[in-house]
Amino acid sequence: MTDTTRRLAPKRIAQDIQALNSLGAIANYAPMRPEASHQALQQAYQAMEQSQQDEALMEATLKASRDHARQAEWDFHNAILAMKQSILGQFGPNSDEIQAIGYTKSSKRKPSSRQKPLAMGEDLSQ
């Protein structure tokens, strides 16, 4: 069975278009199947072209919408960062307002657990 959920390769479509264009050179073409008639083939070709054009337009619209959404996300994020900096400057690093926006108060932070580096000549045994 043929998997019709996958796209055809552009090379295959180009070959099909070439075959359709070459059909005009066959004078006594009289198919038994109605979907193989010259008129049905032309309609299928035009429908394919229209669908491809619609897809390209929608793809361009999607890319533009994605760019607008990305820019809006960054604008919002930068505005939030500016607000946080304003609150930090206005109320200080140990305020309830800082804690309300998701920062940790400076008085609630754990002291650094790093040890001071030893100076030259200091003894570890002391």
DSSP file with accessible surface (Angstrom, degrees, kcal/mol):
  #  RESIDUE AA STRUCTURE BP1 BP2  ACC     N-H-->O    O-->H-N    N-H-->O    O-->H-N    TCO  KAPPA ALPHA  PHI   PSI    X-CA   Y-CA   Z-CA
    1    1 A M              0   0  241      0, 0.0     2,-0.4     0, 0.0     0, 0.0   0.000 360.0 360.0 360.0 151.1    0.0    0.0    0.0
    2    2 A T        -     0   0  111      1,-0.0     2,-1.0     2,-0.0     3,-0.0  -0.739 360.0-131.4 -92.2 133.9    1.1    3.6   -0.6
    3    3 A D    >   +     0   0   85     -2,-0.4     3,-0.8     1,-0.2    -1,-0.0  -0.724  26.1 178.4 -85.4 102.6    1.5    5.9    2.3
    4    4 A T  T 3   +     0   0  124     -2,-1.0    -1,-0.2     1,-0.2     4,-0.1   0.403  67.6  78.2 -88.1   4.9   -0.4    9.0    1.3
    5    5 A T  T 3  S+     0   0  122      2,-0.1     2,-0.2    -3,-0.0    -1,-0.2   0.647  83.5  75.5 -85.2 -14.3    0.3   10.8    4.6
    6    6 A R  S <  S-     0   0  145     -3,-0.8     2,-0.2     1,-0.1     0, 0.0  -0.632  89.4-107.7 -95.2 156.0    3.9   11.7    3.5
    7    7 A R        -     0   0  164     -2,-0.2     2,-0.2     1,-0.1    -2,-0.1  -0.499  32.0-113.5 -78.3 150.1    4.7   14.4    0.9
    8    8 A L        -     0   0   84     -2,-0.2    -1,-0.1     1,-0.1    -4,-0.0  -0.561  37.2-102.4 -77.8 148.3    5.9   13.5   -2.5
    9    9 A A     >  -     0   0   55     -2,-0.2     4,-2.1     1,-0.1     3,-0.5  -0.421  25.1-122.7 -68.3 142.6    9.4   14.4   -3.4
   10   10 A P  H  > S+     0   0  109      0, 0.0     4,-2.5     0, 0.0     5,-0.2   0.853 113.6  58.5 -55.4 -33.7    9.7   17.6   -5.6
   11   11 A K  H  > S+     0   0  155      2,-0.2     4,-2.1     1,-0.2     5,-0.1   0.907 105.4  48.7 -62.7 -41.9   11.6   15.5   -8.2
   12   12 A R  H  > S+     0   0  133     -3,-0.5     4,-2.3     2,-0.2    -1,-0.2   0.918 111.5  49.2 -65.2 -42.3    8.6   13.1   -8.4
   13   13 A I  H  X S+     0   0   31     -4,-2.1     4,-2.6     1,-0.2    -2,-0.2   0.919 109.6  52.1 -64.4 -41.2    6.1   16.1   -8.8
   14   14 A A  H  X S+     0   0   56     -4,-2.5     4,-2.4     1,-0.2    -1,-0.2   0.901 109.2  50.3 -61.6 -39.0    8.4   17.6  -11.5
   15   15 A Q  H  X S+     0   0   98     -4,-2.1     4,-2.3     2,-0.2    -1,-0.2   0.900 110.0  50.4 -65.0 -40.1    8.3   14.3  -13.4
   16   16 A D  H  X S+     0   0   87     -4,-2.3     4,-2.4     2,-0.2    -2,-0.2   0.905 110.4  49.1 -64.4 -40.3    4.5   14.2  -13.1
   17   17 A I  H  X S+     0   0   43     -4,-2.6     4,-2.7     2,-0.2    -2,-0.2   0.918 110.4  51.2 -65.5 -40.7    4.3   17.7  -14.5
   18   18 A Q  H  X S+     0   0  116     -4,-2.4     4,-2.2     1,-0.2    -2,-0.2   0.913 109.7  50.1 -61.7 -41.0    6.6   16.8  -17.4
   19   19 A A  H  X S+     0   0   62     -4,-2.3     4,-1.1     2,-0.2    -2,-0.2   0.910 110.5  49.7 -64.7 -40.8    4.4   13.7  -18.1
   20   20 A L  H >X S+     0   0   20     -4,-2.4     3,-0.6     1,-0.2     4,-0.5   0.928 111.6  48.3 -63.7 -43.7    1.3   15.9  -18.2
   21   21 A N  H >< S+     0   0  101     -4,-2.7     3,-0.8     1,-0.2    -1,-0.2   0.867 110.5  51.9 -65.2 -34.0    3.0   18.4  -20.5
   22   22 A S  H >< S+     0   0   55     -4,-2.2     3,-1.6     1,-0.2     4,-0.3   0.697  90.5  78.6 -75.4 -17.9    4.1   15.6  -22.8
   23   23 A L  H X< S+     0   0   19     -4,-1.1     3,-1.8    -3,-0.6    -1,-0.2   0.827  80.9  68.3 -60.9 -29.9    0.5   14.3  -22.9
   24   24 A G  T << S+     0   0   62     -3,-0.8    -1,-0.3    -4,-0.5    -2,-0.2   0.755  91.3  61.1 -61.7 -23.0   -0.3   17.0  -25.5
   25   25 A A  T <  S+     0   0   91     -3,-1.6     2,-0.8    -4,-0.2    -1,-0.3   0.627  85.2  86.0 -79.7 -10.9    2.0   15.3  -28.0
   26   26 A I    X   -     0   0   89     -3,-1.8     3,-0.7    -4,-0.3    -1,-0.1  -0.801  59.7-174.4 -95.4 109.3   -0.2   12.1  -27.9
   27   27 A A  T 3  S+     0   0  105     -2,-0.8    -1,-0.2     1,-0.2    -2,-0.0   0.877  76.0  42.6 -74.8 -40.2   -2.9   12.7  -30.5
   28   28 A N  T 3  S+     0   0  144      2,-0.0     2,-0.5     0, 0.0    -1,-0.2  -0.049  73.7 148.3-104.6  37.1   -5.2    9.7  -30.0
   29   29 A Y    <   +     0   0   90     -3,-0.7     9,-0.1    -6,-0.2    -3,-0.0  -0.568  10.1 161.6 -74.4 119.8   -5.2    9.5  -26.1
   30   30 A A        -     0   0   85     -2,-0.5     7,-0.1     7,-0.1    -1,-0.1  -0.733  21.2-159.7-140.7  88.9   -8.5    8.1  -25.0
   31   31 A P        -     0   0   46      0, 0.0     6,-0.1     0, 0.0     7,-0.0  -0.319  17.5-146.9 -74.0 153.3   -8.4    6.8  -21.4
   32   32 A M  S    S+     0   0  186      4,-0.0     5,-0.0    -2,-0.0     3,-0.0   0.771  84.2  72.6 -84.3 -28.3  -10.9    4.3  -20.0
   33   33 A R  S >  S-     0   0  158      1,-0.1     3,-1.4     3,-0.0     4,-0.2  -0.759  75.5-144.8 -92.8 130.2  -10.7    5.8  -16.5
   34   34 A P  G >  S+     0   0  101      0, 0.0     3,-1.5     0, 0.0     6,-0.3   0.844  98.5  59.7 -64.3 -32.0  -12.4    9.2  -16.1
   35   35 A E  G 3  S+     0   0  101      1,-0.3    -2,-0.0     5,-0.1    -3,-0.0   0.646 102.1  55.8 -71.9 -10.1   -9.7   10.5  -13.6
   36   36 A A  G <  S+     0   0   25     -3,-1.4    -1,-0.3     4,-0.1    -4,-0.0   0.365  81.3 118.7-100.1   4.1   -7.1    9.9  -16.3
   37   37 A S  S <> S-     0   0   36     -3,-1.5     4,-2.6    -4,-0.2     5,-0.2  -0.291  77.5-114.4 -68.7 157.1   -8.8   12.2  -18.9
   38   38 A H  H  > S+     0   0   87      1,-0.2     4,-2.3     2,-0.2     5,-0.2   0.909 117.0  49.0 -59.5 -41.2   -6.9   15.2  -20.1
   39   39 A Q  H  > S+     0   0  137      2,-0.2     4,-2.4     1,-0.2    -1,-0.2   0.924 111.6  48.1 -66.6 -43.5   -9.5   17.6  -18.5
   40   40 A A  H  > S+     0   0   25     -6,-0.3     4,-2.4     1,-0.2    -1,-0.2   0.891 111.5  51.1 -65.1 -38.5   -9.4   15.8  -15.1
   41   41 A L  H  X S+     0   0   56     -4,-2.6     4,-2.4     2,-0.2    -1,-0.2   0.910 109.9  49.2 -64.7 -42.0   -5.6   15.8  -15.2
   42   42 A Q  H  X S+     0   0   60     -4,-2.3     4,-2.6    -5,-0.2    -2,-0.2   0.909 111.8  49.1 -63.2 -41.7   -5.6   19.6  -15.9
   43   43 A Q  H  X S+     0   0  109     -4,-2.4     4,-2.4     2,-0.2    -2,-0.2   0.909 111.4  49.0 -65.1 -40.8   -8.0   20.2  -13.0
   44   44 A A  H  X S+     0   0   61     -4,-2.4     4,-2.3     2,-0.2    -2,-0.2   0.904 111.6  50.0 -65.4 -39.0   -5.9   18.1  -10.6
   45   45 A Y  H  X S+     0   0   54     -4,-2.4     4,-2.7     2,-0.2    -2,-0.2   0.934 111.9  46.9 -64.8 -45.8   -2.8   20.0  -11.7
   46   46 A Q  H  X S+     0   0  114     -4,-2.6     4,-2.5     1,-0.2    -2,-0.2   0.897 111.9  50.9 -64.7 -38.5   -4.5   23.4  -11.1
   47   47 A A  H  X S+     0   0   56     -4,-2.4     4,-2.5     2,-0.2    -1,-0.2   0.907 110.7  49.5 -64.7 -39.7   -5.8   22.2   -7.7
   48   48 A M  H  X S+     0   0   56     -4,-2.3     4,-2.5     2,-0.2    -2,-0.2   0.941 111.4  48.2 -64.0 -45.9   -2.3   21.1   -6.8
   49   49 A E  H  X S+     0   0   71     -4,-2.7     4,-2.3     2,-0.2    -2,-0.2   0.925 112.5  48.7 -60.7 -43.6   -0.8   24.4   -7.8
   50   50 A Q  H  X S+     0   0   97     -4,-2.5     4,-2.6     1,-0.2    -1,-0.2   0.920 111.5  49.6 -64.1 -41.2   -3.4   26.4   -5.9
   51   51 A S  H  X S+     0   0   74     -4,-2.5     4,-2.5     1,-0.2    -1,-0.2   0.893 110.4  50.2 -65.5 -39.5   -2.9   24.3   -2.8
   52   52 A Q  H  X S+     0   0   71     -4,-2.5     4,-2.3     2,-0.2    -1,-0.2   0.894 111.1  49.0 -65.6 -39.1    0.9   24.8   -3.0
   53   53 A Q  H  X S+     0   0  116     -4,-2.3     4,-2.3     2,-0.2    -2,-0.2   0.916 111.7  49.0 -65.2 -43.4    0.4   28.6   -3.3
   54   54 A D  H  X S+     0   0   67     -4,-2.6     4,-2.7     1,-0.2    -2,-0.2   0.910 111.1  50.6 -61.1 -42.1   -2.0   28.6   -0.4
   55   55 A E  H  X S+     0   0   72     -4,-2.5     4,-2.7     2,-0.2    -2,-0.2   0.920 109.7  49.8 -63.0 -43.4    0.5   26.6    1.7
   56   56 A A  H  X S+     0   0   59     -4,-2.3     4,-2.3     2,-0.2    -1,-0.2   0.911 112.3  48.0 -63.2 -40.3    3.3   29.0    0.8
   57   57 A L  H  X S+     0   0  115     -4,-2.3     4,-2.4     2,-0.2    -2,-0.2   0.938 113.7  46.2 -65.6 -44.7    1.2   31.9    1.8
   58   58 A M  H  X S+     0   0  137     -4,-2.7     4,-2.8     1,-0.2    -2,-0.2   0.875 111.1  53.2 -66.8 -35.4    0.2   30.3    5.1
   59   59 A E  H  X S+     0   0   95     -4,-2.7     4,-2.5     2,-0.2    -1,-0.2   0.917 110.2  47.0 -64.8 -42.6    3.8   29.3    5.8
   60   60 A A  H  X S+     0   0   56     -4,-2.3     4,-2.3     2,-0.2    -2,-0.2   0.906 112.8  49.8 -65.0 -39.8    4.9   32.9    5.3
   61   61 A T  H  X S+     0   0   78     -4,-2.4     4,-2.8     2,-0.2    -2,-0.2   0.910 110.4  50.5 -64.8 -41.5    2.1   34.1    7.5
   62   62 A L  H  X S+     0   0   87     -4,-2.8     4,-2.8     2,-0.2    -2,-0.2   0.931 110.4  49.2 -61.7 -44.8    3.0   31.5   10.2
   63   63 A K  H  X S+     0   0  114     -4,-2.5     4,-2.3     2,-0.2    -2,-0.2   0.914 112.8  47.4 -62.6 -41.7    6.7   32.6   10.1
   64   64 A A  H  X S+     0   0   41     -4,-2.3     4,-2.4     2,-0.2    -1,-0.2   0.920 113.1  48.4 -65.6 -42.3    5.7   36.3   10.4
   65   65 A S  H  X S+     0   0   66     -4,-2.8     4,-2.6     2,-0.2    -2,-0.2   0.899 110.6  51.3 -63.8 -40.7    3.3   35.5   13.3
   66   66 A R  H  X S+     0   0  145     -4,-2.8     4,-2.6     2,-0.2    -2,-0.2   0.915 110.3  49.2 -63.0 -41.5    6.0   33.4   15.0
   67   67 A D  H  X S+     0   0   84     -4,-2.3     4,-2.5     2,-0.2    -2,-0.2   0.910 111.6  48.9 -64.1 -42.2    8.4   36.4   14.7
   68   68 A H  H  X S+     0   0  138     -4,-2.4     4,-2.5     2,-0.2    -2,-0.2   0.909 112.4  48.2 -64.0 -42.4    5.8   38.8   16.1
   69   69 A A  H  X S+     0   0   48     -4,-2.6     4,-2.5     2,-0.2    -2,-0.2   0.917 111.4  50.3 -65.0 -42.5    5.1   36.5   19.0
   70   70 A R  H  X S+     0   0  112     -4,-2.6     4,-2.3     2,-0.2    -2,-0.2   0.939 112.2  47.1 -60.7 -44.8    8.8   36.0   19.7
   71   71 A Q  H  X S+     0   0   89     -4,-2.5     4,-2.6     1,-0.2    -2,-0.2   0.914 111.3  51.0 -64.9 -40.3    9.4   39.8   19.7
   72   72 A A  H  X S+     0   0   56     -4,-2.5     4,-2.5     2,-0.2    -1,-0.2   0.893 108.8  52.2 -64.3 -37.6    6.3   40.3   22.0
   73   73 A E  H  X S+     0   0  130     -4,-2.5     4,-2.7     1,-0.2    -2,-0.2   0.929 111.9  45.4 -62.8 -44.8    7.7   37.7   24.4
   74   74 A W  H  X S+     0   0  134     -4,-2.3     4,-2.8     2,-0.2     5,-0.2   0.892 111.6  52.1 -67.1 -39.5   11.0   39.5   24.6
   75   75 A D  H  X S+     0   0   88     -4,-2.6     4,-2.0     2,-0.2    -2,-0.2   0.930 112.6  45.9 -60.5 -43.6    9.4   42.9   25.0
   76   76 A F  H  X S+     0   0  141     -4,-2.5     4,-2.4     2,-0.2    -2,-0.2   0.939 113.0  49.5 -63.8 -46.7    7.3   41.6   27.9
   77   77 A H  H  X S+     0   0   89     -4,-2.7     4,-2.4     1,-0.2    -2,-0.2   0.928 111.5  48.3 -60.4 -44.8   10.4   39.9   29.5
   78   78 A N  H  X S+     0   0   84     -4,-2.8     4,-2.1     1,-0.2    -1,-0.2   0.876 110.2  52.1 -65.2 -35.7   12.5   43.0   29.2
   79   79 A A  H  X S+     0   0   59     -4,-2.0     4,-2.3    -5,-0.2    -1,-0.2   0.901 109.3  50.1 -65.8 -40.2    9.6   45.1   30.7
   80   80 A I  H  X S+     0   0   50     -4,-2.4     4,-2.7     2,-0.2    -2,-0.2   0.916 109.5  51.0 -64.0 -42.1    9.4   42.7   33.6
   81   81 A L  H  X S+     0   0   68     -4,-2.4     4,-2.4     1,-0.2    -2,-0.2   0.913 109.9  49.8 -61.7 -40.5   13.2   42.9   34.2
   82   82 A A  H  X S+     0   0   55     -4,-2.1     4,-2.3     2,-0.2    -1,-0.2   0.911 110.4  50.4 -63.7 -41.1   12.9   46.7   34.2
   83   83 A M  H  X S+     0   0   71     -4,-2.3     4,-2.5     2,-0.2     5,-0.2   0.930 110.1  50.0 -62.5 -43.1   10.1   46.5   36.7
   84   84 A K  H  X S+     0   0   50     -4,-2.7     4,-2.5     1,-0.2    -2,-0.2   0.917 111.1  48.6 -63.7 -41.4   12.2   44.2   39.0
   85   85 A Q  H  X S+     0   0  112     -4,-2.4     4,-2.5     2,-0.2    -1,-0.2   0.890 110.5  51.8 -65.6 -36.9   15.1   46.6   38.8
   86   86 A S  H  X S+     0   0   75     -4,-2.3     4,-2.6     2,-0.2     5,-0.2   0.919 111.0  47.0 -64.4 -43.6   12.8   49.5   39.7
   87   87 A I  H  X>S+     0   0   30     -4,-2.5     4,-3.0     2,-0.2     5,-0.6   0.922 111.8  51.2 -66.0 -41.2   11.4   47.7   42.7
   88   88 A L  H  X5S+     0   0   55     -4,-2.5     4,-1.6    -5,-0.2    -2,-0.2   0.934 114.7  43.3 -61.0 -43.7   14.9   46.7   43.8
   89   89 A G  H  <5S+     0   0   70     -4,-2.5    -2,-0.2    -5,-0.2    -1,-0.2   0.867 119.3  42.7 -69.3 -37.2   16.1   50.3   43.5
   90   90 A Q  H  <5S+     0   0  144     -4,-2.6    -2,-0.2    -5,-0.2    -3,-0.2   0.905 129.5  21.6 -78.8 -41.6   13.0   51.8   45.1
   91   91 A F  H  <5S-     0   0   87     -4,-3.0     3,-0.2    -5,-0.2    -3,-0.2   0.593 104.4-122.1-107.7 -15.9   12.4   49.4   48.0
   92   92 A G    ><< -     0   0   19     -4,-1.6     3,-1.1    -5,-0.6     6,-0.3   0.002  30.8 -74.0  94.3 164.6   15.9   47.8   48.5
   93   93 A P  T 3  S+     0   0   71      0, 0.0    13,-1.9     0, 0.0    -1,-0.2   0.560 125.4  50.8 -77.6  -5.9   17.2   44.2   48.5
   94   94 A N  T 3  S+     0   0   79     11,-0.2     2,-0.2    -3,-0.2    11,-0.1   0.022  86.3 117.5-119.0  28.8   15.7   43.2   51.9
   95   95 A S  S <> S-     0   0   13     -3,-1.1     4,-1.4     1,-0.1     5,-0.1  -0.538  71.6-124.2 -99.2 161.3   12.1   44.4   51.3
   96   96 A D  H  > S+     0   0  106      1,-0.2     4,-2.2     2,-0.2     5,-0.1   0.815 111.9  61.9 -67.2 -30.7    8.9   42.5   51.2
   97   97 A E  H  > S+     0   0   80      2,-0.2     4,-1.2     1,-0.2    -1,-0.2   0.883 100.8  52.0 -64.0 -38.2    8.3   43.9   47.8
   98   98 A I  H  4>S+     0   0    2     -6,-0.3     5,-2.0     1,-0.2     3,-0.5   0.914 110.8  47.8 -62.6 -42.6   11.4   42.1   46.5
   99   99 A Q  H ><5S+     0   0   97     -4,-1.4     3,-1.4     1,-0.2    -2,-0.2   0.878 104.9  60.9 -66.7 -33.7   10.1   38.9   47.9
  100  100 A A  H 3<5S+     0   0   86     -4,-2.2    -1,-0.2     1,-0.3    -2,-0.2   0.810 103.6  49.6 -65.1 -28.7    6.7   39.5   46.3
  101  101 A I  T 3<5S-     0   0   38     -4,-1.2    -1,-0.3    -3,-0.5    -2,-0.2   0.364 128.9 -91.4 -95.8   8.0    8.1   39.5   42.8
  102  102 A G  T < 5S+     0   0   60     -3,-1.4    -3,-0.2     1,-0.4     2,-0.1   0.416  85.9 122.7 106.1  -4.5   10.0   36.3   43.3
  103  103 A Y      < -     0   0   68     -5,-2.0     2,-0.4    -6,-0.2    -1,-0.4  -0.470  62.1-114.7 -82.5 165.1   13.4   37.5   44.5
  104  104 A T        -     0   0   75     -2,-0.1     5,-0.1    -4,-0.0    -5,-0.0  -0.845  30.8-112.4 -99.8 134.4   14.9   36.3   47.7
  105  105 A K    >>  -     0   0   32     -2,-0.4     3,-1.1     1,-0.1     4,-0.6  -0.338  23.1-124.1 -60.0 146.0   15.5   38.9   50.5
  106  106 A S  G >4 S+     0   0   48    -13,-1.9     3,-0.8     1,-0.3   -12,-0.2   0.843 111.6  56.8 -64.7 -28.6   19.1   39.5   51.1
  107  107 A S  G 34 S+     0   0   78      1,-0.2    -1,-0.3   -14,-0.1   -13,-0.1   0.717 103.8  54.2 -75.8 -16.2   18.6   38.6   54.8
  108  108 A K  G <4 S+     0   0  138     -3,-1.1    -1,-0.2     2,-0.1    -2,-0.2   0.524  85.0 106.0 -93.7  -6.0   17.2   35.2   53.8
  109  109 A R  S << S-     0   0  150     -3,-0.8     3,-0.1    -4,-0.6    -3,-0.0  -0.491  75.2-116.7 -76.3 143.9   20.2   34.2   51.7
  110  110 A K        -     0   0  193     -2,-0.2     3,-0.1     1,-0.1    -1,-0.1  -0.540  34.6-107.1 -74.3 143.3   22.6   31.6   53.1
  111  111 A P        -     0   0  119      0, 0.0    -1,-0.1     0, 0.0     2,-0.0  -0.344  47.0 -86.0 -67.6 154.7   26.1   32.9   53.7
  112  112 A S        -     0   0   95      1,-0.1    -3,-0.0    -3,-0.1     0, 0.0  -0.318  29.8-153.3 -62.1 136.8   28.7   31.6   51.2
  113  113 A S        +     0   0  119     -3,-0.1     2,-0.2     2,-0.1    -1,-0.1   0.356  57.0 118.9 -94.4   6.5   30.1   28.3   52.2
  114  114 A R        -     0   0  218      1,-0.1     2,-0.3     3,-0.0    -2,-0.0  -0.480  60.4-133.3 -72.1 142.0   33.4   29.0   50.4
  115  115 A Q        -     0   0  182     -2,-0.2     3,-0.1     1,-0.1    -2,-0.1  -0.683  27.1-102.0 -93.3 149.4   36.5   29.1   52.5
  116  116 A K        -     0   0  190     -2,-0.3    -1,-0.1     1,-0.1     2,-0.1  -0.441  43.3-106.1 -65.7 141.2   39.0   31.8   52.1
  117  117 A P        -     0   0  120      0, 0.0     2,-0.2     0, 0.0    -1,-0.1  -0.400  39.6-104.8 -67.5 146.2   42.1   30.8   50.1
  118  118 A L        -     0   0   98      1,-0.1     2,-0.1    -3,-0.1     3,-0.1  -0.503  30.7-127.9 -73.5 139.9   45.2   30.3   52.1
  119  119 A A    >   -     0   0   55     -2,-0.2     3,-2.0     1,-0.1    -1,-0.1  -0.443  42.8 -77.7 -80.8 161.2   47.8   32.9   52.0
  120  120 A M  T 3  S+     0   0  189      1,-0.3    -1,-0.1    -2,-0.1     3,-0.1  -0.336 118.2  16.1 -58.7 130.0   51.4   32.0   51.2
  121  121 A G  T 3  S+     0   0   88      1,-0.3    -1,-0.3    -3,-0.1     2,-0.2   0.397  88.6 136.8  89.2  -4.9   53.1   30.5   54.2
  122  122 A E    <   -     0   0  114     -3,-2.0     2,-0.4     1,-0.1    -1,-0.3  -0.521  50.8-128.4 -75.7 149.0   50.0   29.8   56.2
  123  123 A D    >   -     0   0   90     -2,-0.2     3,-0.7     1,-0.1    -1,-0.1  -0.777   6.4-152.3-100.5 135.4   49.8   26.4   58.0
  124  124 A L  T 3  S+     0   0  137     -2,-0.4    -1,-0.1     1,-0.2    -2,-0.0   0.697  87.3  72.5 -76.2 -20.1   46.8   24.1   57.6
  125  125 A S  T 3         0   0   97      0, 0.0    -1,-0.2     0, 0.0    -2,-0.0   0.594 360.0 360.0 -76.7 -10.0   47.3   22.5   61.0
  126  126 A Q    <         0   0  199     -3,-0.7    -4,-0.0     0, 0.0     0, 0.0  -0.300 360.0 360.0 -78.7 360.0   46.1   25.4   63.0
